Amino acid sequence: EAGEFAALLGPSGSGKSTLVNNVLANAAAMRLNGARTIPGRHKGIEGLQHFSTLVRVDQSAIGQSPRSNPATYTGAFDGIRRLMSQVPEARVRGYGPSRFSFNVRGGRCERCHGDGQIRLDMQFLADVYAECPSCHGQRYNRETLEIRFKGLNIAEALDLTVDDAADLFRKNHKLAARLETLQAVGLGYLRLGQAANTLSGGEAQRIKLSLELSRRTQGDALYILDEPTTGLHWIDIQHLVDLLFKLRDAGNTIIVIEHNLDMIRLADWVIDLGPGGGRHGGSILYSGPVSALHAQSESSTAQALRKD
């Protein structure tokens, strides 16, 4: 049903991921997003006509390359490059926004091709990376680094935390809005240019959620999250819950696979699979409001809720 927060519960191996990721998500992706995913065997799915799109928010990396970072993924980097190109000296020199990209020729350091690192081939050992001796890890050439916005060059701007950047760029409303959504999911401590391959799965998932929050949805999207609270501090879980409630209150529906009891208590609707894992799982023990889950005798989640 549209505009609800639903949680799928059950012990490990009870079939939660198969049901949500292999069946529901793949079928929804085919119908709503035109994807070519093949869903697992099922008799039918009702209610997909209520949604316009599927958004899967998992804990996979936001990019495989060190070039991908929170600024590039959320689009904040585009706004920062535009601001740098509007500095009077940049205009005099004819520097456009592309000059401040480390992905194209012109403004980047060509010795490391904008990576900031040089790969050393160790023959039979794993490759080793060393700081580029030309740009000293700053990714850009000397001329590009001479352009400063409020005292910072482009490399120094990318080294800012999200919190500091939000303060620096607060007068640029579109850019500030991108950064505020990262703050809303508790990622104000991240550096804008932090390489994607150094982020945890939980951080990557919340960056994806922040991007979705910054987009204007029609309020009829289906969101699917797989154990979003894994590895998160309770303060970060609170940030996550606030964000999910914003999406729900806008008319979107969220389905999460979850073990966290506090998260489960906040759900509008729960579906409990079990009673065990493997061949002992796969049965729906309960489906309904969380308030009535406590009475289920076979449910391990209900037992945990009663003890907690």
WOFENWO-V317852 format. One record per pair of residues at least 24 apart in sequence whose ideal C-beta (glycine too) atoms are under 7 Angstrom apart, sorted by the first residue. I is the first residue (numbers start at 0). J is the second residue. D is the distance in Angstrom with one decimal. If there is no record, write none. Layout:
BEGIN
i=I j=J d=D
i=I j=J d=D
END
This chain:
BEGIN
i=0 j=252 d=6.9
i=1 j=49 d=4.9
i=1 j=219 d=6.1
i=1 j=250 d=6.1
i=1 j=252 d=5.4
i=2 j=247 d=6.2
i=2 j=250 d=4.9
i=2 j=252 d=6.3
i=3 j=247 d=6.8
i=3 j=252 d=5.4
i=3 j=267 d=4.5
i=3 j=268 d=5.8
i=4 j=243 d=6.3
i=4 j=247 d=4.9
i=4 j=253 d=5.0
i=4 j=265 d=7.0
i=4 j=266 d=5.4
i=4 j=267 d=5.0
i=5 j=253 d=7.0
i=5 j=254 d=4.9
i=5 j=266 d=6.1
i=5 j=267 d=6.6
i=5 j=268 d=4.4
i=5 j=270 d=6.9
i=6 j=255 d=5.3
i=6 j=257 d=4.8
i=6 j=262 d=6.8
i=6 j=263 d=5.3
i=6 j=266 d=4.0
i=6 j=269 d=5.0
i=7 j=254 d=6.7
i=7 j=256 d=4.9
i=7 j=270 d=5.1
i=7 j=272 d=6.9
i=8 j=257 d=6.7
i=8 j=263 d=6.2
i=8 j=269 d=5.8
i=8 j=270 d=6.9
i=8 j=271 d=4.6
i=8 j=272 d=6.9
i=8 j=300 d=4.5
i=9 j=271 d=5.8
i=9 j=272 d=3.5
i=9 j=273 d=4.9
i=9 j=280 d=6.8
i=9 j=300 d=6.8
i=10 j=273 d=6.0
i=10 j=275 d=6.0
i=10 j=276 d=5.2
i=10 j=299 d=5.4
i=11 j=276 d=5.4
i=12 j=276 d=2.7
i=12 j=277 d=4.9
i=12 j=280 d=5.7
i=13 j=272 d=4.2
i=13 j=273 d=5.0
i=13 j=275 d=6.9
i=13 j=276 d=5.4
i=13 j=280 d=3.4
i=13 j=281 d=6.8
i=14 j=272 d=5.2
i=14 j=280 d=5.1
i=14 j=281 d=4.5
i=15 j=256 d=4.8
i=15 j=272 d=5.7
i=16 j=225 d=6.8
i=16 j=256 d=6.4
i=19 j=223 d=6.2
i=19 j=254 d=6.4
i=19 j=256 d=5.7
i=20 j=225 d=6.5
i=24 j=53 d=6.8
i=24 j=55 d=5.7
i=24 j=223 d=5.1
i=27 j=53 d=4.3
i=27 j=221 d=6.0
i=28 j=53 d=5.3
i=49 j=219 d=6.7
i=50 j=219 d=5.5
i=50 j=220 d=6.4
i=50 j=221 d=4.4
i=51 j=217 d=6.0
i=51 j=219 d=4.7
i=51 j=220 d=6.5
i=52 j=220 d=5.1
i=53 j=221 d=5.1
i=54 j=211 d=5.9
i=54 j=220 d=5.5
i=54 j=222 d=4.9
i=55 j=223 d=5.1
i=56 j=204 d=5.8
i=56 j=207 d=4.9
i=56 j=208 d=5.6
i=56 j=222 d=6.3
i=56 j=224 d=5.0
i=57 j=204 d=6.6
i=57 j=225 d=5.4
i=58 j=200 d=3.2
i=58 j=201 d=6.4
i=58 j=203 d=5.9
i=58 j=204 d=4.7
i=59 j=203 d=6.7
i=60 j=195 d=5.5
i=60 j=196 d=6.4
i=60 j=203 d=5.6
i=61 j=195 d=4.8
i=61 j=198 d=7.0
i=61 j=203 d=5.0
i=61 j=206 d=5.6
i=61 j=207 d=6.8
i=62 j=195 d=4.1
i=65 j=114 d=6.5
i=65 j=194 d=4.0
i=65 j=196 d=5.8
i=66 j=101 d=6.9
i=66 j=102 d=6.3
i=67 j=195 d=4.0
i=68 j=191 d=6.7
i=68 j=192 d=5.0
i=68 j=193 d=5.5
i=68 j=194 d=6.0
i=68 j=195 d=5.8
i=69 j=161 d=7.0
i=69 j=181 d=6.5
i=69 j=189 d=5.5
i=69 j=191 d=5.8
i=69 j=193 d=6.3
i=69 j=206 d=5.7
i=70 j=157 d=6.3
i=70 j=191 d=4.1
i=70 j=192 d=6.0
i=72 j=206 d=5.9
i=72 j=210 d=6.8
i=73 j=177 d=5.2
i=73 j=181 d=6.6
i=73 j=206 d=6.8
i=73 j=209 d=6.4
i=73 j=210 d=5.3
i=73 j=213 d=7.0
i=74 j=177 d=5.9
i=75 j=174 d=6.0
i=75 j=177 d=4.4
i=75 j=178 d=6.0
i=75 j=191 d=6.6
i=78 j=171 d=6.3
i=78 j=173 d=6.1
i=78 j=174 d=3.5
i=78 j=177 d=6.8
i=79 j=156 d=5.7
i=79 j=174 d=6.8
i=82 j=148 d=5.5
i=82 j=171 d=6.5
i=83 j=146 d=5.8
i=83 j=148 d=5.4
i=83 j=153 d=5.5
i=86 j=146 d=5.4
i=86 j=147 d=6.9
i=86 j=148 d=5.5
i=88 j=146 d=5.8
i=89 j=146 d=4.8
i=94 j=146 d=6.5
i=98 j=143 d=6.1
i=99 j=143 d=6.5
i=99 j=153 d=4.7
i=101 j=138 d=4.3
i=101 j=139 d=6.6
i=106 j=139 d=5.6
i=106 j=140 d=6.5
i=106 j=143 d=3.9
i=107 j=138 d=6.1
i=107 j=139 d=5.8
i=107 j=140 d=6.7
i=108 j=133 d=5.5
i=108 j=134 d=3.7
i=108 j=138 d=5.9
i=108 j=139 d=5.9
i=108 j=140 d=5.3
i=113 j=138 d=5.0
i=157 j=191 d=5.1
i=157 j=192 d=3.2
i=158 j=190 d=5.9
i=158 j=192 d=6.2
i=159 j=190 d=6.8
i=159 j=191 d=5.7
i=160 j=187 d=6.5
i=160 j=188 d=5.8
i=160 j=189 d=6.6
i=160 j=190 d=5.8
i=161 j=186 d=5.9
i=161 j=187 d=4.8
i=161 j=189 d=5.4
i=161 j=191 d=6.5
i=162 j=187 d=3.9
i=164 j=191 d=5.6
i=176 j=213 d=6.3
i=177 j=213 d=5.7
i=180 j=209 d=4.1
i=180 j=212 d=4.6
i=180 j=213 d=4.6
i=181 j=209 d=4.9
i=183 j=209 d=6.6
i=183 j=212 d=6.6
i=183 j=238 d=6.7
i=183 j=242 d=5.9
i=184 j=208 d=5.7
i=184 j=209 d=4.9
i=184 j=238 d=5.3
i=184 j=239 d=6.5
i=184 j=242 d=5.4
i=185 j=234 d=6.7
i=185 j=235 d=4.5
i=185 j=238 d=3.6
i=199 j=230 d=6.4
i=201 j=229 d=6.3
i=201 j=230 d=4.8
i=201 j=231 d=5.3
i=205 j=239 d=6.6
i=208 j=242 d=5.7
i=212 j=242 d=6.0
i=212 j=245 d=6.6
i=216 j=249 d=6.5
i=216 j=251 d=6.2
i=218 j=249 d=4.9
i=218 j=250 d=2.9
i=218 j=251 d=5.9
i=219 j=250 d=6.2
i=220 j=251 d=4.6
i=221 j=252 d=5.3
i=222 j=246 d=6.3
i=222 j=251 d=6.1
i=222 j=252 d=6.9
i=222 j=253 d=4.5
i=223 j=254 d=5.1
i=224 j=253 d=6.9
i=224 j=255 d=4.6
i=225 j=256 d=5.0
i=226 j=256 d=5.5
i=226 j=257 d=6.3
i=226 j=258 d=6.7
i=227 j=255 d=6.0
i=228 j=257 d=6.7
i=228 j=259 d=4.4
i=228 j=262 d=5.5
i=236 j=262 d=6.9
i=240 j=265 d=6.2
i=260 j=303 d=6.1
i=260 j=304 d=6.1
i=260 j=307 d=5.3
i=263 j=289 d=6.4
i=263 j=300 d=6.9
i=264 j=289 d=6.0
i=271 j=295 d=6.8
i=271 j=298 d=5.1
i=271 j=300 d=5.6
i=273 j=297 d=6.6
i=273 j=298 d=6.2
i=273 j=299 d=6.4
END
